[in-house]
Amino acid sequence: MRSNYATNTENGSAAKPQQYFEGNRKGEVNELKILVKNTLNEKDDKKKREVVKKVIAYMTLGIDVSKLFPEMCMASYTNDLVQKKMIYLYLTTYAEQNKDMAFMAISTFQKDCKHNDPKIRGFALRNLCSLRFSGAIEFLMPAIKEALSDIDAYVRKTAIMGCVKVFYMQPEQLNNIEDSLYKMISDNDPLVIINAIHALNEILASEGGMALSKKMVDYLLGRLKEFNEWGQATILDELAKYSPKDDKEMFNIMNLLEERLKHSCSAIVLGVIKVFMNFTKNKPQIYEQVITRVKLPLVTLASISEGNFEIMYTILCHIKYITSKGYNSVFASDYKSFYCRVDEPTYIKLLKLEILSLIACDFNLGDMLNELGEYVTDVDQEISKKSIQALGSIAIRLPDLATAIVKQLSSFVTLQDYITNEVILVFRDILRKDPKHIKDCLEIIQSDNITDSNSKIALIYILGQFGQQIPLAPYILETYIGASESVDLKQTLLTSCLKVFFVRAPEMHQVLGKLFYSIIKNENEDIDLKDRAAFYYRALHSNPNEVKQLWQYSIKVDKFLEETIINKEALLFEFNSLSVIYEKNVNKFIKPMEYFNNLRNKELQDLNQEQQQTKTNTIQEQTSDVIENPQSQPYHQTNDLLEISDQSQQQQAYLSIDSFIVNYSIDADNFENMWTNLNDGATFTRMLVRNDIANEASMEQLFKQYRLYNIAAGEEDNVLKMYFYGSHQCQVFFEFEINKNLSTVILNTRSEIEDQAYLASKYVEDFLKQVRLIE
């Protein structure tokens, strides 16, 4: 086989390219071992590369080539970096499976950490740091400490990242490495400095990250231009955490950074703006001047980023964030910069429409209305609807200018149905804020082009609130009686018919009676709707005057609750972060480190249990073989002396029954309020295994045994839905559903602390598996 291989390689380009992933040749592992051994003294690096490639190909196919470990360690005695990379991949793959192999790999890496080539030194150290078991730490730390003072920057940079890996494996082994990392900030190489900053922020995360002094700030600012763009962005992010001692120091730093506002990199510009905003957040007058100063760089960046729409979207999100904080007038004069272009994707256009609705004012409204009116007829329905919503937002925000907007919206009644549907939704909000515009809305309200369910609900709401001013209100409402519509629509219809009845009783008397009959006599109707209709019917029969007084109230709204919530949350967003993009507080989409530690510990525990089970099964099989054949010698397996994790990592990362409070109690209103306000947590769907206990009584008793208590339950069409709650270090809430038609079990879990929802969900899943309800 060796001669054939040599012939093929000598033929050069005439030979067919070797197919490393062809076939599954397990029988050739021994031949491959001989081939590797024979090429150890080969001087041609290309030939040796081909052999190593073949080993990696076998390994990639899932063939066990661990027999070649000693030969591959010997093959690592080469200066060819390509071979080194492949050999290191092999060594790190098989090192954790056997103690002797692991120490051979560690010895190889230690040897190469002292190689003359700095690239090989750094690469060997990086692979040494990638060995994920506790036995490697005692060999890793001396190599890291020596590499921190290496003459080559690449090796020092790799050593710094090695410190972070050790921190996540065994932080107690670092032995105050922070002092060495702080010294690395004065390194000559900019990349080493940036790595040191990142490492300190990771290691000192519990203390708020790297500590900044005035001397360090001056040093970093003095060398700022030496760093690449991402290095400058990192330093600016650190400067944003610094608090100047006085105004003089603050202005000195801002003056030094002002020229960075002209940079073409959006990360640097946003980083400088974040520094300015954090420095002046407690100085309103200076803060407003800062917003005015950064307007031009932001608008310019948004304009020059037309070819890169992702960056453009990021810039526009930050502009929207600034305008939503009450500084919309700053961008009002540049409103044309936010007009949509034909070649822009939909998500950019939608965001620009939101910005336009925020910066609209009396002097730019005329031109803006014409532009938005053009967007209404766009072929993209999403853009068309968003344009109508933008017009509605402007009318609500600027009530003195709302009349012109309402008239323009009314002119869209002859256009497509989806436009009419959206206009009705906008009119509902405008009329809630300012009822005086009802006369300008009559034409579209009495239109028969309304097809969407939500738009129908909005129309019925308007008819109920302004029934006395809309001539055809009773007759339009009558058309919806008996129709196959959603329960929400029927609820709104019932309420609106009552309101119109109290102002136009003769016309509504027969209509209301017809509605009561269609709801109450319908056996398939929603039970809540039937109860409400019956209640209204008895109340009107008993004392209609008292019922009428209950409906007489003012409907004018000064400020919508949604606007208040958005404004409060916007103040918590951190500039130049994902908070601005997602429009969420950081703790709603970034989970704490403890959550990932719990997951890692649970994975390690499952892995240990699986390995233990495998060893038990092996011992049982060996015992069975000895019983069947007493003359055969038992096989004694050597225990793996390498520890996968410490005892601390084997602690339970899940909840137990003792975690929950016994007989914990809350009322239904509190449960409903918490369930509505909490974000979605963890969800799982499993197959239903047994039906004998899939009933309300059995489930309530089962959950109660595990200290989770039922607050509401109901079953319809073989679908059982129950709500449970419990409490340990925080409250947890569950929506539990058994669908016998589909043979599925669904659990939705929410918690005050989001990462606890996952643990609580696993807790329920475990005891449901114990009783064999799910698999």
KEKOLVO-981323 format. One line per 2 residues: their letters; for each residue z, y, x of C-alpha. Coordinates in nm, 2 decimals, m for minus. Layout:
REM KEKOLVO-981323
a) Z Y X  ...;
//
This chain:
REM KEKOLVO-981323
mr) 0.00 0.00 0.00  0.07 0.23 0.29;
sn) m0.28 0.19 0.43  m0.44 0.27 0.09;
ya) m0.22 0.58 0.06  m0.32 0.70 0.41;
tn) m0.69 0.64 0.34  m0.67 0.85 0.02;
te) m0.49 1.14 0.18  m0.73 1.15 0.48;
ng) m1.04 1.17 0.26  m0.92 1.52 0.15;
sa) m1.11 1.68 m0.13  m1.34 1.38 m0.18;
ak) m1.04 1.18 m0.32  m0.95 1.19 m0.68;
pq) m0.64 1.40 m0.75  m0.33 1.19 m0.76;
qy) m0.19 1.14 m1.12  0.19 1.15 m1.07;
fe) 0.27 1.08 m1.43  0.03 0.79 m1.48;
gn) 0.19 0.47 m1.60  0.55 0.36 m1.60;
rk) 0.58 0.16 m1.28  0.94 0.05 m1.25;
ge) 0.84 m0.24 m1.03  0.72 0.00 m0.76;
vn) 1.06 0.16 m0.69  1.12 m0.08 m0.40;
el) 0.78 m0.01 m0.26  0.84 0.37 m0.30;
ki) 1.16 0.33 m0.11  0.97 0.17 0.18;
lv) 0.71 0.44 0.16  0.97 0.72 0.18;
kn) 1.14 0.55 0.48  0.80 0.51 0.66;
tl) 0.72 0.88 0.62  1.05 1.01 0.76;
ne) 0.89 1.04 1.10  0.56 1.18 0.96;
kd) 0.47 1.51 1.11  0.21 1.61 0.85;
dk) 0.41 1.81 0.59  0.14 1.76 0.32;
kk) 0.16 1.39 0.34  0.54 1.40 0.31;
re) 0.51 1.64 0.01  0.29 1.39 m0.17;
vv) 0.55 1.11 m0.13  0.84 1.34 m0.25;
kk) 0.62 1.45 m0.55  0.58 1.08 m0.64;
vi) 0.96 1.03 m0.63  1.01 1.33 m0.86;
ay) 0.74 1.21 m1.09  0.92 0.87 m1.13;
mt) 1.24 1.05 m1.19  1.08 1.28 m1.46;
lg) 0.95 0.97 m1.64  1.30 0.84 m1.67;
id) 1.28 0.57 m1.40  1.60 0.51 m1.21;
vs) 1.51 0.60 m0.85  1.87 0.64 m0.73;
kl) 1.81 0.36 m0.48  1.62 0.61 m0.27;
fp) 1.92 0.84 m0.23  1.99 0.77 0.14;
em) 1.62 0.80 0.23  1.59 1.13 0.04;
cm) 1.90 1.27 0.22  1.73 1.18 0.55;
as) 1.40 1.33 0.42  1.59 1.67 0.38;
yt) 1.58 1.71 0.76  1.27 1.93 0.73;
nd) 1.19 2.30 0.76  0.93 2.28 0.48;
lv) 1.07 2.48 0.19  0.86 2.31 m0.07;
qk) 1.00 1.97 0.03  1.35 2.11 0.03;
km) 1.32 2.23 m0.33  1.20 1.89 m0.46;
iy) 1.46 1.70 m0.25  1.74 1.92 m0.37;
ly) 1.63 1.87 m0.73  1.66 1.49 m0.67;
lt) 2.00 1.52 m0.50  2.16 1.74 m0.77;
ty) 2.02 1.51 m1.04  2.18 1.19 m0.91;
ae) 2.48 1.34 m0.72  2.72 1.34 m1.02;
qn) 2.66 0.98 m1.11  2.83 0.82 m0.80;
kd) 3.10 0.93 m0.56  2.93 0.81 m0.25;
ma) 2.60 0.97 m0.35  2.78 1.30 m0.43;
fm) 2.94 1.33 m0.09  2.61 1.24 0.08;
ai) 2.45 1.53 m0.12  2.74 1.76 m0.03;
st) 2.71 1.67 0.33  2.33 1.75 0.32;
fq) 2.39 2.08 0.15  2.67 2.18 0.40;
kd) 2.43 2.10 0.69  2.16 2.31 0.55;
ck) 2.40 2.60 0.48  2.40 2.64 0.86;
hn) 2.02 2.62 0.90  1.84 2.89 1.10;
dp) 1.61 2.98 0.81  1.80 3.22 0.57;
ki) 1.60 3.10 0.27  1.71 2.74 0.33;
rg) 2.07 2.85 0.38  2.06 3.04 0.05;
fa) 1.88 2.76 m0.14  2.12 2.50 m0.01;
lr) 2.42 2.71 m0.11  2.27 2.76 m0.46;
nl) 2.23 2.39 m0.51  2.58 2.32 m0.38;
cs) 2.71 2.56 m0.64  2.52 2.38 m0.91;
lr) 2.73 2.05 m0.87  2.94 2.06 m1.18;
fs) 3.25 1.84 m1.10  3.59 1.93 m0.97;
ga) 3.56 1.73 m0.65  3.29 1.96 m0.52;
ie) 3.51 2.28 m0.53  3.70 2.20 m0.21;
fl) 3.37 2.19 m0.02  3.21 2.48 m0.21;
mp) 3.47 2.75 m0.14  3.45 2.74 0.24;
ai) 3.07 2.76 0.22  3.09 3.06 m0.02;
ke) 3.33 3.25 0.20  3.12 3.19 0.51;
al) 2.80 3.29 0.33  2.96 3.62 0.20;
sd) 2.95 3.75 0.56  2.60 3.60 0.64;
id) 2.36 3.83 0.82  2.09 3.78 0.56;
ay) 2.11 3.96 0.23  1.96 3.67 0.03;
vr) 2.24 3.44 0.14  2.51 3.70 0.06;
kt) 2.36 3.75 m0.28  2.36 3.38 m0.35;
ai) 2.72 3.35 m0.24  2.82 3.62 m0.48;
mg) 2.66 3.43 m0.77  2.84 3.12 m0.64;
cv) 3.17 3.30 m0.70  3.09 3.34 m1.06;
kv) 3.01 2.97 m1.10  3.34 2.88 m0.94;
fy) 3.51 3.12 m1.18  3.38 2.94 m1.48;
mq) 3.47 2.60 m1.33  3.81 2.65 m1.17;
pe) 3.91 3.02 m1.16  4.23 2.95 m0.97;
ql) 4.03 2.85 m0.67  3.90 3.20 m0.61;
nn) 4.22 3.32 m0.44  4.17 3.70 m0.49;
ie) 3.80 3.69 m0.41  3.78 4.03 m0.60;
ds) 3.87 4.21 m0.28  3.58 4.06 m0.09;
ly) 3.34 4.14 m0.38  3.46 4.51 m0.39;
km) 3.38 4.53 m0.02  3.03 4.39 m0.09;
is) 2.96 4.71 m0.30  2.93 4.89 0.03;
dn) 2.67 4.65 0.15  2.34 4.77 0.30;
dp) 2.12 4.58 0.06  2.09 4.72 m0.29;
lv) 2.05 4.37 m0.45  2.37 4.25 m0.30;
ii) 2.55 4.55 m0.45  2.41 4.49 m0.79;
na) 2.51 4.12 m0.78  2.86 4.22 m0.67;
ih) 2.89 4.46 m0.97  2.78 4.18 m1.21;
al) 3.01 3.93 m1.05  3.31 4.16 m1.07;
ne) 3.24 4.24 m1.44  3.23 3.86 m1.52;
il) 3.54 3.77 m1.32  3.74 4.08 m1.44;
as) 3.61 4.07 m1.80  3.97 4.03 m1.93;
eg) 4.07 4.35 m1.75  3.77 4.55 m1.88;
gm) 3.54 4.48 m1.59  3.50 4.65 m1.25;
al) 3.73 4.94 m1.18  3.56 5.27 m1.09;
sk) 3.71 5.54 m0.86  3.57 5.88 m0.79;
km) 3.49 5.77 m0.43  3.29 5.47 m0.56;
vd) 3.11 5.68 m0.82  3.00 5.94 m0.56;
yl) 2.89 5.65 m0.33  2.68 5.48 m0.60;
lg) 2.52 5.81 m0.71  2.43 5.90 m0.35;
rl) 2.24 5.57 m0.32  2.10 5.56 m0.67;
ke) 1.74 5.61 m0.56  1.75 5.31 m0.33;
fn) 1.79 5.06 m0.62  1.51 4.92 m0.83;
ew) 1.48 5.01 m1.20  1.71 4.74 m1.32;
gq) 1.96 4.81 m1.05  1.97 5.18 m1.15;
at) 2.02 5.07 m1.52  2.32 4.85 m1.41;
il) 2.48 5.14 m1.22  2.43 5.38 m1.51;
de) 2.59 5.13 m1.75  2.89 5.12 m1.52;
la) 2.90 5.50 m1.50  2.91 5.52 m1.88;
ky) 3.26 5.36 m1.86  3.39 5.62 m1.61;
sp) 3.60 5.91 m1.73  3.56 6.23 m1.52;
kd) 3.89 6.40 m1.43  3.77 6.75 m1.53;
dk) 3.47 6.94 m1.66  3.36 7.03 m1.32;
em) 3.32 6.67 m1.21  3.15 6.59 m1.54;
fn) 2.89 6.86 m1.50  2.83 6.76 m1.14;
im) 2.75 6.40 m1.24  2.53 6.51 m1.53;
nl) 2.34 6.75 m1.31  2.28 6.47 m1.05;
le) 2.15 6.24 m1.33  1.94 6.50 m1.52;
er) 1.63 6.43 m1.31  1.65 6.06 m1.42;
lk) 1.56 6.17 m1.77  1.20 6.22 m1.65;
hs) 1.18 5.86 m1.54  0.91 5.64 m1.70;
cs) 1.15 5.34 m1.73  1.31 5.34 m2.08;
ai) 1.62 5.15 m1.95  1.70 5.43 m1.70;
vl) 1.64 5.71 m1.95  1.86 5.54 m2.22;
gv) 2.12 5.47 m1.95  2.14 5.83 m1.85;
ik) 2.17 5.94 m2.22  2.45 5.69 m2.27;
vf) 2.64 5.85 m1.98  2.59 6.20 m2.12;
mn) 2.70 6.09 m2.47  3.01 5.91 m2.35;
ft) 3.11 6.20 m2.12  3.08 6.46 m2.40;
kn) 3.18 6.26 m2.71  3.51 6.45 m2.74;
kp) 3.34 6.79 m2.69  3.13 6.86 m3.01;
qi) 2.95 7.17 m2.89  2.84 7.02 m2.55;
ye) 2.76 6.69 m2.73  2.51 6.87 m2.96;
qv) 2.35 7.04 m2.66  2.32 6.70 m2.50;
it) 2.14 6.56 m2.81  1.90 6.86 m2.80;
rv) 1.84 6.80 m2.43  1.76 6.43 m2.46;
kl) 1.52 6.48 m2.76  1.21 6.55 m2.55;
pl) 1.26 6.24 m2.32  1.30 6.01 m2.61;
vt) 1.00 6.15 m2.81  0.79 6.13 m2.49;
la) 0.90 5.77 m2.42  0.81 5.67 m2.77;
si) 0.47 5.83 m2.73  0.38 5.68 m2.39;
se) 0.49 5.33 m2.50  0.21 5.28 m2.75;
gn) 0.07 4.99 m2.55  0.42 4.82 m2.53;
fe) 0.54 4.81 m2.89  0.86 4.62 m2.80;
im) 0.98 4.91 m2.58  0.85 5.16 m2.84;
yt) 1.06 4.98 m3.11  1.37 5.01 m2.89;
il) 1.32 5.38 m2.84  1.27 5.44 m3.21;
ch) 1.58 5.25 m3.30  1.78 5.48 m3.07;
ik) 1.62 5.79 m3.23  1.71 5.65 m3.57;
yi) 2.06 5.60 m3.45  2.10 5.96 m3.34;
ts) 1.95 6.10 m3.66  2.18 5.88 m3.87;
kg) 2.48 6.04 m3.70  2.40 6.37 m3.85;
yn) 2.16 6.51 m3.58  1.84 6.47 m3.79;
sv) 1.76 6.84 m3.77  1.71 6.80 m3.39;
fa) 1.40 6.59 m3.44  1.27 6.77 m3.75;
sd) 1.02 6.98 m3.56  0.87 6.67 m3.40;
yk) 0.81 6.49 m3.73  0.44 6.44 m3.66;
sf) 0.53 6.22 m3.36  0.66 5.97 m3.61;
yc) 0.34 5.94 m3.82  0.20 5.59 m3.84;
rv) m0.10 5.49 m3.63  m0.36 5.24 m3.74;
de) m0.32 5.01 m3.44  0.06 4.99 m3.47;
pt) 0.23 4.67 m3.59  0.41 4.67 m3.93;
yi) 0.76 4.67 m3.78  0.69 4.99 m3.59;
kl) 0.55 5.16 m3.90  0.85 5.06 m4.11;
lk) 1.09 5.20 m3.86  0.89 5.53 m3.84;
le) 0.91 5.56 m4.21  1.29 5.53 m4.20;
il) 1.30 5.80 m3.93  1.07 6.03 m4.14;
sl) 1.30 5.99 m4.44  1.60 6.10 m4.22;
ia) 1.44 6.40 m4.06  1.27 6.55 m4.37;
cd) 1.37 6.91 m4.45  1.24 7.21 m4.64;
fn) 0.99 7.33 m4.37  0.82 7.00 m4.30;
lg) 0.85 6.84 m4.65  0.51 6.96 m4.78;
dm) 0.31 6.80 m4.49  0.53 6.49 m4.49;
ln) 0.48 6.43 m4.87  0.10 6.43 m4.82;
el) 0.13 6.18 m4.53  0.37 5.95 m4.72;
ge) 0.14 5.97 m5.02  m0.14 5.83 m4.81;
yv) 0.08 5.54 m4.70  0.15 5.44 m5.06;
td) m0.21 5.32 m5.09  m0.20 5.12 m4.77;
vd) m0.35 4.77 m4.79  m0.02 4.64 m4.65;
qe) 0.21 4.61 m4.95  0.52 4.62 m4.72;
is) 0.41 4.96 m4.59  0.33 5.08 m4.94;
kk) 0.67 4.98 m5.07  0.85 5.13 m4.77;
si) 0.67 5.46 m4.82  0.79 5.48 m5.18;
qa) 1.14 5.40 m5.07  1.12 5.68 m4.81;
lg) 1.02 5.93 m5.08  1.31 5.82 m5.29;
si) 1.55 5.85 m4.99  1.43 6.21 m4.93;
ai) 1.47 6.29 m5.30  1.83 6.16 m5.30;
rl) 1.92 6.33 m4.97  1.76 6.67 m5.06;
pd) 1.82 6.72 m5.44  1.69 7.08 m5.43;
la) 1.35 6.95 m5.33  1.35 6.63 m5.55;
ta) 1.14 6.77 m5.83  0.82 6.77 m5.63;
iv) 0.89 6.42 m5.50  0.95 6.28 m5.85;
kq) 0.63 6.43 m5.98  0.44 6.27 m5.69;
ls) 0.60 5.93 m5.76  0.51 5.96 m6.12;
sf) 0.14 6.01 m6.03  0.14 5.65 m5.89;
vt) 0.17 5.50 m6.24  m0.20 5.42 m6.25;
lq) m0.21 5.23 m5.92  m0.13 4.86 m5.85;
dy) 0.15 4.68 m6.03  0.36 4.63 m5.71;
it) 0.35 5.01 m5.66  0.47 5.07 m6.02;
ne) 0.75 4.81 m5.97  0.87 4.99 m5.66;
vi) 0.86 5.33 m5.82  1.08 5.21 m6.10;
lv) 1.34 5.09 m5.85  1.34 5.43 m5.67;
fr) 1.36 5.62 m6.00  1.68 5.42 m6.09;
di) 1.85 5.55 m5.78  1.73 5.90 m5.82;
lr) 1.84 5.92 m6.18  2.18 5.78 m6.09;
kd) 2.22 6.07 m5.84  2.06 6.34 m6.06;
pk) 1.99 6.26 m6.43  1.80 6.58 m6.49;
hi) 1.48 6.43 m6.37  1.45 6.19 m6.66;
kd) 1.18 6.40 m6.83  0.95 6.37 m6.53;
cl) 0.99 5.99 m6.53  0.90 5.93 m6.89;
ei) 0.54 5.84 m6.83  0.60 5.56 m6.58;
iq) 0.91 5.43 m6.76  0.70 5.36 m7.07;
sd) 0.43 5.19 m6.86  0.35 4.82 m6.93;
ni) 0.26 4.74 m6.56  0.61 4.64 m6.47;
td) 0.61 4.27 m6.37  0.88 4.22 m6.10;
sn) 1.22 4.09 m6.22  1.42 4.34 m6.03;
sk) 1.20 4.62 m6.15  1.25 4.50 m6.51;
ia) 1.63 4.51 m6.46  1.60 4.87 m6.32;
li) 1.38 4.97 m6.62  1.63 4.82 m6.87;
yi) 1.91 5.00 m6.70  1.73 5.33 m6.73;
lg) 1.65 5.27 m7.09  2.02 5.20 m7.16;
qf) 2.15 5.51 m6.98  1.89 5.75 m7.12;
gq) 1.81 5.58 m7.45  1.86 5.90 m7.65;
qi) 1.59 6.09 m7.44  1.33 5.81 m7.43;
pl) 1.15 5.78 m7.76  1.04 5.43 m7.72;
ap) 1.36 5.29 m7.57  1.46 5.06 m7.87;
yi) 1.11 4.91 m7.90  1.07 4.85 m7.53;
le) 1.41 4.67 m7.52  1.31 4.46 m7.82;
ty) 1.02 4.32 m7.62  1.26 4.15 m7.38;
ig) 1.46 3.97 m7.64  1.40 3.60 m7.65;
as) 1.18 3.61 m7.33  1.23 3.35 m7.06;
es) 1.40 3.58 m6.80  1.68 3.56 m6.55;
vd) 2.05 3.57 m6.64  2.09 3.90 m6.45;
lk) 1.82 4.06 m6.67  1.98 3.93 m6.99;
qt) 2.32 4.07 m6.88  2.16 4.41 m6.82;
ll) 1.97 4.39 m7.15  2.29 4.32 m7.34;
ts) 2.46 4.62 m7.19  2.17 4.85 m7.24;
cl) 2.11 4.75 m7.60  2.48 4.84 m7.67;
kv) 2.45 5.18 m7.51  2.14 5.27 m7.71;
ff) 2.30 5.13 m8.02  2.58 5.39 m8.00;
vr) 2.33 5.68 m7.98  2.05 5.54 m8.21;
ap) 2.22 5.30 m8.44  1.96 5.29 m8.72;
em) 1.68 5.19 m8.49  1.90 4.95 m8.28;
hq) 2.09 4.78 m8.56  1.83 4.51 m8.62;
vl) 1.74 4.48 m8.25  2.10 4.42 m8.15;
gk) 2.16 4.16 m8.42  1.85 3.98 m8.30;
lf) 1.98 3.99 m7.94  2.32 3.85 m8.04;
ys) 2.16 3.57 m8.23  1.92 3.47 m7.95;
ii) 2.20 3.45 m7.70  2.49 3.30 m7.90;
kn) 2.28 3.04 m8.08  2.10 2.92 m7.77;
en) 2.26 2.60 m7.65  2.10 2.62 m7.31;
ed) 2.21 2.98 m7.24  2.44 3.08 m6.96;
id) 2.80 3.03 m7.06  2.92 3.36 m6.91;
lk) 2.64 3.55 m7.10  2.73 3.38 m7.43;
dr) 3.10 3.47 m7.38  3.02 3.83 m7.31;
aa) 2.78 3.85 m7.62  3.05 3.69 m7.84;
fy) 3.31 3.93 m7.71  3.09 4.23 m7.79;
yr) 3.00 4.10 m8.13  3.37 4.05 m8.23;
al) 3.46 4.39 m8.09  3.19 4.57 m8.29;
hs) 3.29 4.37 m8.60  3.65 4.47 m8.55;
np) 3.64 4.84 m8.45  3.30 4.98 m8.34;
ne) 3.45 5.33 m8.28  3.69 5.21 m8.01;
vk) 3.40 5.02 m7.84  3.19 5.33 m7.85;
ql) 3.45 5.53 m7.66  3.45 5.27 m7.38;
wq) 3.08 5.34 m7.31  3.10 5.72 m7.30;
ys) 3.13 5.82 m6.93  2.94 6.02 m6.68;
ik) 2.68 5.84 m6.47  2.62 6.10 m6.20;
vd) 2.68 5.97 m5.85  2.77 6.21 m5.56;
kf) 2.73 5.96 m5.28  2.63 5.59 m5.29;
le) 2.88 5.34 m5.14  2.60 5.19 m4.93;
et) 2.55 5.53 m4.75  2.92 5.56 m4.67;
ii) 2.94 5.21 m4.53  2.63 5.26 m4.31;
nk) 2.76 5.59 m4.18  3.10 5.45 m4.09;
ea) 2.94 5.15 m3.91  2.70 5.36 m3.73;
ll) 2.98 5.54 m3.55  3.09 5.21 m3.40;
fe) 2.75 5.12 m3.25  2.73 5.15 m2.87;
fn) 2.43 5.34 m2.75  2.19 5.15 m2.53;
sl) 2.30 4.82 m2.66  2.19 4.55 m2.91;
sv) 2.42 4.71 m3.16  2.16 4.99 m3.22;
iy) 1.88 4.73 m3.26  2.07 4.49 m3.49;
ek) 2.26 4.78 m3.67  2.57 4.57 m3.64;
nv) 2.90 4.60 m3.46  2.90 4.40 m3.13;
nk) 3.16 4.15 m3.25  2.94 4.05 m3.54;
fi) 2.67 3.90 m3.32  2.83 3.83 m2.98;
kp) 3.09 3.56 m2.99  3.40 3.59 m2.76;
me) 3.42 3.38 m2.45  3.69 3.16 m2.60;
yf) 3.44 3.03 m2.86  3.21 2.90 m2.59;
nn) 3.50 2.76 m2.39  3.61 2.57 m2.70;
lr) 3.25 2.43 m2.74  3.24 2.33 m2.38;
nk) 3.57 2.16 m2.40  3.47 1.97 m2.71;
el) 3.14 1.86 m2.54  3.34 1.74 m2.24;
qd) 3.58 1.55 m2.46  3.30 1.38 m2.65;
ln) 3.13 1.29 m2.32  3.46 1.14 m2.18;
qe) 3.51 0.94 m2.50  3.15 0.81 m2.49;
qq) 3.19 0.71 m2.12  3.52 0.54 m2.20;
qt) 3.36 0.36 m2.49  3.08 0.25 m2.27;
kt) 3.32 0.12 m2.00  3.52 m0.07 m2.28;
nt) 3.21 m0.23 m2.41  3.11 m0.33 m2.06;
iq) 3.45 m0.49 m1.99  3.43 m0.68 m2.32;
eq) 3.08 m0.81 m2.24  3.20 m0.92 m1.89;
ts) 3.51 m1.09 m2.05  3.28 m1.27 m2.29;
dv) 3.06 m1.39 m2.01  3.36 m1.53 m1.82;
ie) 3.48 m1.72 m2.13  3.14 m1.87 m2.19;
np) 3.09 m1.96 m1.82  3.43 m2.01 m1.64;
qs) 3.27 m2.11 m1.31  3.09 m1.77 m1.27;
qp) 3.26 m1.50 m1.07  3.37 m1.19 m1.28;
yh) 3.21 m0.87 m1.19  3.45 m0.60 m1.08;
qt) 3.32 m0.25 m1.15  3.44 0.02 m0.92;
nd) 3.58 0.32 m1.11  3.40 0.65 m1.06;
ll) 3.65 0.86 m0.86  3.48 1.19 m0.94;
ei) 3.65 1.39 m1.21  3.42 1.55 m1.46;
sd) 3.68 1.80 m1.58  4.04 1.89 m1.53;
qs) 4.32 1.80 m1.77  4.31 2.15 m1.90;
qq) 3.95 2.10 m2.01  4.04 1.79 m2.20;
qq) 4.26 1.97 m2.45  4.16 1.96 m2.81;
ay) 3.90 2.22 m2.90  3.93 2.15 m3.27;
ls) 4.17 2.21 m3.56  4.42 1.95 m3.68;
id) 4.62 1.92 m4.00  4.92 2.07 m3.83;
sf) 4.72 2.38 m3.76  4.72 2.48 m4.13;
iv) 5.00 2.63 m4.34  5.15 2.40 m4.61;
ny) 5.12 2.52 m4.97  4.95 2.84 m4.87;
si) 4.85 3.05 m5.17  4.63 3.34 m5.26;
da) 4.51 3.47 m5.60  4.15 3.44 m5.73;
dn) 4.07 3.82 m5.70  4.18 3.82 m5.34;
fe) 3.96 3.51 m5.27  3.66 3.66 m5.44;
nm) 3.70 3.99 m5.25  3.74 3.81 m4.91;
wt) 3.44 3.58 m4.98  3.22 3.87 m5.07;
nl) 3.30 4.09 m4.78  3.30 3.83 m4.50;
nd) 2.98 3.75 m4.31  2.82 3.40 m4.32;
ga) 3.00 3.16 m4.09  2.92 2.80 m4.04;
tf) 2.71 2.57 m4.27  2.63 2.21 m4.27;
tr) 2.44 1.97 m4.50  2.50 1.59 m4.49;
ml) 2.39 1.29 m4.70  2.62 1.17 m4.97;
vr) 2.73 0.81 m4.90  2.96 0.72 m5.19;
nd) 2.97 0.85 m5.55  3.30 0.69 m5.66;
ia) 3.51 0.97 m5.53  3.25 1.25 m5.57;
ne) 3.44 1.42 m5.85  3.65 1.72 m5.89;
as) 3.99 1.55 m5.91  3.94 1.33 m5.60;
me) 3.80 1.61 m5.39  4.09 1.85 m5.49;
ql) 4.34 1.57 m5.39  4.16 1.50 m5.07;
fk) 4.14 1.86 m4.95  4.50 1.91 m5.05;
qy) 4.61 1.63 m4.82  4.45 1.83 m4.54;
rl) 4.63 2.15 m4.65  4.32 2.31 m4.81;
yn) 4.37 2.43 m5.16  4.13 2.46 m5.46;
ia) 4.08 2.80 m5.63  3.78 2.74 m5.85;
ag) 3.55 2.45 m5.95  3.28 2.36 m6.19;
ee) 3.01 2.09 m6.25  2.67 2.13 m6.41;
dn) 2.36 1.89 m6.41  2.53 1.66 m6.16;
vl) 2.60 1.94 m5.92  2.97 1.99 m5.84;
km) 3.07 2.32 m5.68  3.43 2.39 m5.56;
yf) 3.59 2.67 m5.37  3.88 2.60 m5.12;
yg) 4.10 2.81 m4.89  4.35 2.76 m4.62;
sh) 4.52 2.95 m4.33  4.61 2.88 m3.97;
qc) 4.58 3.17 m3.73  4.36 3.33 m3.98;
qv) 4.24 3.27 m4.34  3.94 3.04 m4.39;
ff) 3.74 3.00 m4.71  3.50 2.72 m4.82;
ef) 3.22 2.67 m5.07  3.18 2.29 m5.12;
ei) 2.89 2.15 m5.31  2.81 1.78 m5.40;
nk) 2.45 1.74 m5.54  2.43 1.39 m5.69;
nl) 2.07 1.44 m5.78  1.97 1.49 m5.41;
st) 2.26 1.29 m5.27  2.36 1.58 m5.05;
vi) 2.69 1.75 m4.95  2.68 2.12 m4.85;
ln) 2.97 2.31 m4.70  2.97 2.69 m4.63;
tr) 3.26 2.82 m4.43  3.37 3.18 m4.38;
se) 3.66 3.32 m4.18  3.82 3.65 m4.08;
ie) 3.75 3.55 m3.72  3.39 3.43 m3.71;
dq) 3.42 3.17 m3.44  3.70 3.00 m3.63;
ay) 3.46 2.92 m3.91  3.28 2.67 m3.69;
la) 3.61 2.50 m3.60  3.72 2.49 m3.96;
sk) 3.38 2.34 m4.06  3.42 2.06 m3.80;
yv) 3.77 2.00 m3.93  3.64 1.94 m4.29;
ed) 3.34 1.74 m4.16  3.57 1.50 m3.97;
fl) 3.80 1.41 m4.27  3.50 1.38 m4.50;
kq) 3.36 1.12 m4.25  3.69 0.94 m4.24;
vr) 3.68 0.87 m4.62  3.31 0.78 m4.59;
li) 3.20 1.05 m4.83  2.93 1.16 m4.58;
e) 2.77 1.00 m4.27;
//
